[in-house]
Amino acid sequence: MKQVTDKRKVILDTAMRMISKNGFHGTAMSKLAKEAGVSAGIIYYYFKSKDDLITALYKEINRDLSGQLLDIHDAALPLKDQIMQLWKALVQFYLKNPVIASFVQQFRNSPYFSAAVDRETDGYFDFLFEVGDLAIKENLIKKLPRQVFISLCVDFAGTLSQKHARGLMDLSGELIEEIIRTTWDAIKC
């Protein structure tokens, strides 16, 4: 069974790399199969279509990311510190994983990103929304729609990490801290 899991993972990892570099349309299934060292039939064994593969990859990335954020989340901290801790962890995750950041940005700005996919992946981050809802209730942050909050945190972190990965800016420790403080200033009441 381990071999089956490994092939699926190899396919997903290869797809992420290729899509991050070549885009969705520039990543043909035949090229993906060759690069992953599997047959096209194996890809279709795991995924109904290219669309299914791309969506599954996005969901898996979000599931893994939410788990990592949940692992570092310290609910004993004051709400402001929780929000800043989670945002910093998100920025650092994307800085360490620019290929993931690139894929996520492409996905979130494509027709693949549907209301159904959004609802499902939001579910992985319920604990974050609970923190945000509590911060709103306690009048710490502005009452913003979830999608605005996500854009200010997730999309912004992905964009900055991509600029860093391309050498357009240097996201050093102090700049990250200043960006987090500035983002907090944008959402606080």
Backbone torsions as a table, in degrees:
resi	resn	phi	psi	omega
1	MET	NA	-31.5	-180.0
2	LYS	-59.6	-39.9	-179.3
3	GLN	-61.3	-39.8	178.8
4	VAL	-62.3	-47.9	179.0
5	THR	-60.4	-41.6	-179.4
6	ASP	-63.4	-40.7	179.9
7	LYS	-64.2	-42.5	178.3
8	ARG	-61.3	-44.0	179.8
9	LYS	-64.5	-42.0	178.0
10	VAL	-60.9	-42.5	178.9
11	ILE	-61.8	-47.6	-179.4
12	LEU	-64.3	-44.8	179.7
13	ASP	-62.5	-42.3	179.4
14	THR	-66.6	-42.3	178.3
15	ALA	-60.3	-43.5	-179.7
16	MET	-61.2	-46.9	179.2
17	ARG	-60.2	-48.0	-176.5
18	MET	-67.5	-42.3	179.9
19	ILE	-67.0	-39.2	178.5
20	SER	-61.2	-34.6	-178.6
21	LYS	-87.0	-43.3	-170.6
22	ASN	-109.2	-7.0	-176.4
23	GLY	82.1	172.9	-178.3
24	PHE	-65.7	-47.0	-176.5
25	HIS	-72.5	-26.1	-179.8
26	GLY	-84.9	4.6	179.7
27	THR	-114.7	91.3	178.3
28	ALA	-77.9	146.8	-179.9
29	MET	-60.9	-36.1	179.3
30	SER	-64.9	-40.8	177.7
31	LYS	-68.2	-38.7	177.3
32	LEU	-61.2	-45.6	179.4
33	ALA	-60.0	-45.3	-179.7
34	LYS	-63.4	-47.2	-178.7
35	GLU	-64.6	-35.7	-179.5
36	ALA	-81.2	-12.3	-180.0
37	GLY	74.4	31.7	178.2
38	VAL	-131.6	167.8	176.2
39	SER	-83.9	158.3	176.3
40	ALA	-60.3	-33.4	178.3
41	GLY	-60.3	-37.7	178.2
42	ILE	-65.2	-40.9	178.7
43	ILE	-60.4	-45.4	-178.0
44	TYR	-73.9	-14.4	172.2
45	TYR	-67.9	-39.9	-177.9
46	TYR	-88.3	-30.6	-173.6
47	PHE	-133.1	134.4	-177.9
48	LYS	-64.2	-32.2	-174.7
49	SER	-160.1	174.1	174.9
50	LYS	-61.5	-41.3	178.0
51	ASP	-59.7	-42.6	179.1
52	ASP	-63.1	-42.6	178.4
53	LEU	-61.2	-47.7	-177.7
54	ILE	-62.5	-44.2	179.7
55	THR	-67.6	-40.8	177.9
56	ALA	-61.5	-39.4	178.8
57	LEU	-63.3	-45.2	178.7
58	TYR	-60.4	-44.2	179.8
59	LYS	-63.4	-42.3	-179.0
60	GLU	-65.4	-41.9	177.3
61	ILE	-58.2	-46.3	-179.0
62	ASN	-66.4	-38.6	177.1
63	ARG	-62.4	-44.6	179.1
64	ASP	-66.2	-44.1	-179.9
65	LEU	-62.6	-44.5	-179.7
66	SER	-61.7	-38.0	177.0
67	GLY	-63.0	-42.1	178.4
68	GLN	-65.3	-41.1	178.9
69	LEU	-67.4	-39.5	178.5
70	LEU	-63.6	-37.2	179.1
71	ASP	-62.0	-34.9	-178.0
72	ILE	-94.2	-12.1	-176.8
73	HIS	-63.6	125.6	179.0
74	ASP	-112.8	95.2	-177.2
75	ALA	-67.0	-10.7	178.9
76	ALA	-79.9	-15.7	179.2
77	LEU	-72.8	156.2	170.9
78	PRO	-57.8	152.2	-175.4
79	LEU	-54.1	-44.5	179.9
80	LYS	-57.9	-45.0	-179.4
81	ASP	-67.0	-35.3	176.6
82	GLN	-61.8	-47.0	-179.0
83	ILE	-62.3	-45.4	-178.8
84	MET	-67.5	-38.1	177.9
85	GLN	-61.9	-45.5	-178.7
86	LEU	-67.7	-40.3	179.5
87	TRP	-65.7	-41.9	178.2
88	LYS	-62.4	-41.9	178.4
89	ALA	-62.6	-37.8	178.0
90	LEU	-64.8	-46.4	178.1
91	VAL	-60.0	-46.3	-179.3
92	GLN	-64.7	-36.8	176.9
93	PHE	-59.7	-49.5	-179.4
94	TYR	-66.9	-34.9	176.9
95	LEU	-63.9	-38.8	-180.0
96	LYS	-77.4	-18.3	-174.9
97	ASN	-130.8	65.4	-176.0
98	PRO	-63.7	-27.4	178.1
99	VAL	-67.9	-40.9	176.7
100	ILE	-64.4	-45.1	179.8
101	ALA	-58.6	-42.6	179.6
102	SER	-63.2	-46.7	179.6
103	PHE	-61.4	-47.2	-178.0
104	VAL	-60.3	-43.6	179.1
105	GLN	-62.4	-44.2	178.8
106	GLN	-61.5	-44.1	-178.1
107	PHE	-63.4	-47.1	-176.3
108	ARG	-67.3	-15.6	178.9
109	ASN	-111.5	25.0	-177.7
110	SER	-125.8	168.6	175.7
111	PRO	-65.0	-16.0	177.5
112	TYR	-64.3	-28.6	-176.6
113	PHE	-80.4	95.1	-176.5
114	SER	-105.8	169.9	177.5
115	ALA	-60.9	-38.1	-179.5
116	ALA	-65.9	-44.1	178.5
117	VAL	-65.2	-41.0	179.3
118	ASP	-60.6	-46.4	179.5
119	ARG	-61.6	-42.9	-178.3
120	GLU	-65.6	-46.5	-177.7
121	THR	-72.9	-29.5	173.6
122	ASP	-57.2	-35.5	179.9
123	GLY	-58.5	-29.8	178.3
124	TYR	-66.9	-24.3	-173.7
125	PHE	-109.2	24.6	-178.9
126	ASP	-54.0	-38.6	-179.2
127	PHE	-62.3	-34.7	177.0
128	LEU	-67.6	-42.4	-180.0
129	PHE	-66.2	-33.4	176.6
130	GLU	-64.2	-41.3	176.8
131	VAL	-62.1	-46.2	179.1
132	GLY	-63.0	-43.7	179.4
133	ASP	-62.8	-40.3	178.2
134	LEU	-66.3	-40.1	178.5
135	ALA	-64.8	-35.8	175.9
136	ILE	-67.1	-46.5	-179.4
137	LYS	-59.1	-37.3	-180.0
138	GLU	-87.1	8.0	176.3
139	ASN	62.1	32.2	176.4
140	LEU	-87.2	-36.7	-179.9
141	ILE	-126.7	161.0	-179.7
142	LYS	-68.2	149.7	176.6
143	LYS	-81.5	99.0	-178.9
144	LEU	-115.4	148.5	173.2
145	PRO	-59.1	148.2	-178.6
146	ARG	-52.1	-40.8	-177.2
147	GLN	-64.8	-33.2	176.3
148	VAL	-68.2	-45.4	178.9
149	PHE	-59.8	-43.3	178.7
150	ILE	-63.1	-42.7	179.8
151	SER	-63.0	-40.9	179.7
152	LEU	-67.7	-27.3	-177.5
153	CYS	-102.3	-64.2	-173.7
154	VAL	-70.0	-54.3	-176.5
155	ASP	-63.5	-41.1	179.8
156	PHE	-63.5	-43.5	178.4
157	ALA	-61.9	-41.4	178.3
158	GLY	-64.4	-42.0	179.3
159	THR	-63.5	-46.5	-180.0
160	LEU	-62.5	-41.7	-178.5
161	SER	-65.8	-33.8	177.6
162	GLN	-67.9	-39.7	176.8
163	LYS	-63.8	-39.5	177.3
164	HIS	-64.0	-46.4	-178.4
165	ALA	-61.9	-30.8	-179.4
166	ARG	-90.0	2.5	178.0
167	GLY	77.4	16.1	-179.7
168	LEU	-81.5	-20.3	176.8
169	MET	-156.7	158.0	178.9
170	ASP	-109.9	108.0	178.4
171	LEU	-87.5	83.8	177.7
172	SER	-83.2	172.2	-178.2
173	GLY	-54.3	-47.1	-177.5
174	GLU	-68.6	-38.6	178.5
175	LEU	-66.0	-39.8	176.7
176	ILE	-58.8	-46.1	179.5
177	GLU	-60.7	-41.1	179.9
178	GLU	-67.5	-39.5	178.0
179	ILE	-63.8	-41.9	179.1
180	ILE	-64.0	-42.9	177.3
181	ARG	-63.0	-41.8	179.9
182	THR	-65.6	-40.9	177.4
183	THR	-63.8	-41.8	176.7
184	TRP	-59.5	-44.3	179.0
185	ASP	-59.1	-32.2	-179.4
186	ALA	-71.8	-29.4	-175.7
187	ILE	-104.2	-15.8	-175.7
188	LYS	-72.1	155.0	177.7
189	CYS	-78.8	NA	NA
